[in-house]
Amino acid sequence: QVQLMESGGGLVQPGGSLKLSCAASRSISSVTPMAWYRQAPGKERELVARITDGGRIDYAEFVKGRFTISRDNAKNTMYLQMNSLIPEDTAVYYCNMKYVLWGQGTQVTVSS
């Protein structure tokens, strides 16, 4: 089974930036769908951004213009560039591949 591992989370001030990474333990197809989700305490997990098998990129309304999803197939890695962070972005961010495979998550905390 392919393993996914998120990294790059941490504590950042409002207005700051973070770049999350999701590394796969072995090669992935360029058409493998991948996505970022997040889950705040006591809340349901929600989609943040995704890349479909057809290469289409979709963003949740609450991150449009602030976050950018990308992938580097040569490095078996997906990224989420997060800019203009606000406290409401505080959550555990999860990598998802092929709809059913999840990473362990990385904590993002936006606070002064």
C-alpha positions as CSV (number, residue, x, y, z in Angstrom):
1,Q,0.0,0.0,0.0
2,V,1.2,3.5,-0.8
3,Q,1.8,5.6,2.3
4,L,1.2,9.4,2.4
5,M,2.9,11.7,4.8
6,E,2.0,15.4,5.2
7,S,4.5,18.0,6.4
8,G,4.9,21.7,6.6
9,G,2.3,22.6,9.2
10,G,2.9,24.8,12.2
11,L,2.1,28.0,14.0
12,V,1.8,31.1,11.8
13,Q,0.5,34.6,12.4
14,P,-2.6,35.9,10.6
15,G,-1.7,37.1,7.2
16,G,1.3,34.7,7.0
17,S,2.0,31.8,4.7
18,L,2.7,28.1,4.9
19,K,3.5,25.5,2.3
20,L,2.2,22.0,3.0
21,S,3.7,18.9,1.4
22,C,2.3,15.4,0.9
23,A,4.9,12.8,-0.1
24,A,3.9,9.4,-1.4
25,S,6.1,6.4,-0.5
26,R,6.3,5.3,-4.1
27,S,5.6,6.5,-7.6
28,I,2.2,7.7,-8.5
29,S,0.5,8.2,-11.8
30,S,0.2,11.7,-13.3
31,V,-3.6,11.1,-13.5
32,T,-4.0,9.9,-9.9
33,P,-6.6,12.2,-8.3
34,M,-5.3,14.0,-5.2
35,A,-6.8,16.4,-2.8
36,W,-6.3,18.4,0.4
37,Y,-8.9,18.3,3.2
38,R,-8.9,19.9,6.6
39,Q,-10.7,19.2,9.8
40,A,-11.1,21.7,12.7
41,P,-11.8,20.4,16.3
42,G,-15.4,19.3,16.5
43,K,-16.1,19.9,12.9
44,E,-16.5,17.6,9.9
45,R,-13.6,17.1,7.4
46,E,-14.0,19.4,4.4
47,L,-12.5,19.6,1.0
48,V,-9.9,22.4,0.5
49,A,-8.6,21.8,-3.0
50,R,-8.3,18.9,-5.4
51,I,-6.7,17.8,-8.7
52,T,-8.9,15.5,-10.6
53,D,-7.8,12.6,-12.8
54,G,-8.4,14.9,-15.8
55,G,-6.2,17.6,-14.4
56,R,-8.9,20.0,-13.3
57,I,-8.2,22.0,-10.2
58,D,-11.0,22.9,-7.8
59,Y,-10.9,25.0,-4.7
60,A,-13.3,25.5,-1.9
61,E,-14.9,28.9,-1.9
62,F,-13.3,29.9,1.4
63,V,-9.7,29.5,0.0
64,K,-10.1,30.8,-3.5
65,G,-7.4,33.4,-4.2
66,R,-5.4,32.4,-1.2
67,F,-4.4,28.8,-1.6
68,T,-2.7,27.0,-4.5
69,I,-2.6,23.2,-5.0
70,S,0.1,21.7,-7.2
71,R,1.9,18.4,-7.6
72,D,5.4,17.3,-8.7
73,N,5.0,13.7,-10.1
74,A,8.8,13.3,-10.3
75,K,9.0,13.8,-6.6
76,N,5.8,11.9,-5.8
77,T,4.7,15.0,-3.9
78,M,1.6,17.2,-3.8
79,Y,1.7,20.7,-2.3
80,L,-0.6,23.3,-0.9
81,Q,0.7,26.9,-0.8
82,M,-1.3,28.8,1.8
83,N,-1.2,32.6,1.8
84,S,-3.1,35.3,3.7
85,L,-3.9,32.8,6.4
86,I,-6.7,33.6,8.8
87,P,-7.6,32.1,12.2
88,E,-10.4,30.2,10.6
89,D,-7.9,28.2,8.6
90,T,-6.7,26.5,11.8
91,A,-7.2,22.8,11.4
92,V,-5.5,19.5,10.7
93,Y,-4.8,19.3,7.0
94,Y,-4.9,15.9,5.3
95,C,-3.6,14.6,2.0
96,N,-5.9,12.3,0.1
97,M,-5.1,10.1,-2.9
98,K,-7.5,8.0,-5.1
99,Y,-10.4,9.1,-2.9
100,V,-9.7,6.5,-0.2
101,L,-6.1,6.8,0.9
102,W,-5.2,9.3,3.7
103,G,-2.2,10.7,5.3
104,Q,-1.9,11.2,9.1
105,G,-2.4,15.0,8.9
106,T,-0.4,18.0,9.7
107,Q,-1.6,20.7,12.2
108,V,-1.9,24.3,11.0
109,T,-2.6,26.9,13.6
110,V,-3.1,30.6,12.7
111,S,-2.9,32.8,15.7
112,S,-1.0,35.8,17.0
